[in-house]
Amino acid sequence: MTQTQALITILCIAAATLLTRALPFWVFRGEAPAFVRYLGAVLPGAVIGMLVVYCFKGVTPLAWPHALPELLAGLYVVLVHRWKHNLALSIGGGTALYMLLVQVVFA
């Protein structure tokens, strides 16, 4: 990928992210409909559930490293989220811990 292609890709991703973040505020200028509020209440839990399934779907506990990186990172996510109630910190920290474990500790 050339630098121009990378720049265009990054700009498209930034524009799509901005659009999806701002669109609800433009569409629902005042109070959001009950269905949208309902989705805002249930989707974070659904996303976490999908992440758990995705993260543990390929785990093989009978082969080295016996699912230790996944279990340690998952435990970190649960404990930090119960402690701080911050999705960005728990998911971001869990991802960073998992990558550290997979690429450095259990490599």
ABEGO torsion letter per residue (X at the ends): XBAAAAAAAAAAAAAAAAAAAAAAAAABABBBBAAAAAAAAAAAAAAAAAAAAAAAAABBAABOAGGAAAAAAAAAAAAAAAAAGBAAAAAAAAAAAAAAAAAAAAX
